[in-house]
Amino acid sequence: MLVENTQTQMRKGILEYCILCVIAKGEIYASDIIAELKKAQLLVVEGTLYPLLTRLKNNGLLSYNWVESTSGPPRKYYVLSDDGRRVLEQLDKTWQELAFAVQTSIEGRK
């Protein structure tokens, strides 16, 4: 259905931005990223998240640290790189412009 496809594309379009926003709060474990996105009602599964994290890392936007765990194997915690912070600042501006455009369009139809 057209509506479902459009909704899916809209969510995909903002997912990387939301992930960067979550990681910008501080060093974070992947399952905690998923929990934060769920709190924001943006449902993401590990099979979607890990490839995105790998791509963001390969693009130099984040790095990770291994931290020993008291209840199992070491955990990988993600953090934004300096380039990641610069990109996030640019995406913040883009989001503000897009949000304004959408809000203006919505108001214009009433």
N, C-alpha and C positions, 0 to 999 in steps of 0.2 A: 504494500500500500504506500502511496506517495507520502502521506503524513509521517508514517513510521520511518521511512527512509530519510526524510528531511530531518526528523528529530535525531536520528542516529548520526547523521552528518554534522549536525550542530554540536552534539556532545563530543564527537571526535575532534572537532575543530578547536574546542576549548580545553580538552583534556591535558595536553602538555603544559599549557599555561597554568592550569590549576595545580598540577603536580609541582611545577617550579615554585608556585606560591606556597604550597605546603612545606616543601623542603627549605624555603627561605626562612622559615621560623626557627630552624636549627637542625642539628644532626638528627636523622630519623631513620628508623628501620622500615623496610618495605611494608610489613603488615600494618604498621602504624600509619603509613601513607594511605593505605586502603581504608583504614578506619576513619581517618580525617575526611576522605572523599565521601565516604558513606554518610558521615554526619552532615555533609553539604548536599546530600541526596544525589550524589553523582556516583552511581554504582560501577565499580571497576573490579575485575577479577585479576588474580595473579598472572594469568596467561596474557592479559593485556598490559599489565603494569611493567613486568620485567623487560619485555622488548623495548618499551618506551624508555625505561631507565638506562638500558644499554645504549640506545641511540643517543640519549642526552649526554651520557658519559663520553661516548665516542666523539661527539661534537664538541667536547670540552666544556660543557655547561655544568657538569657536576663531577664530583669524585666520591670515593667511599673510603671508609675506614673499617677494618675488621676489629670487632670488640668481643673479648671472651665472654661467654655466657655461663651463668651458674647452673643452668638447666639444659645443657646440650652443647651442640657445636658453636663455634664463633659466629657472630652475626655481622652482616654487612650493613653499616649505617651510611646513609647518603648525606652529602652536604653540597651546597652550591659553590662553584668556583667563582673567581672574580669575573670571568667572562659570563658565567651564568647570571650573576647579579646585574651585569650591564644589559644582558638580553632581557632579563625580567623587567628592568626599568623601561625598556623600549616597549615591551609587551603591555606593561601597565598603561602607557600612553595610548597604545593602539586599542586596548580594551575600553578605555574611557571614551575614545572617539566612537567606537562601535556601539557602546551602550547608549551614548547620546543619540546616535543615528537611529537606533532601534526605538528608543523611547520617543523620539520626535515623530517617527513614522507611526507608532501606535497611537499617539495623541492626535495625529493628523487624520486618523480615520474615524474618530468619534464625533 
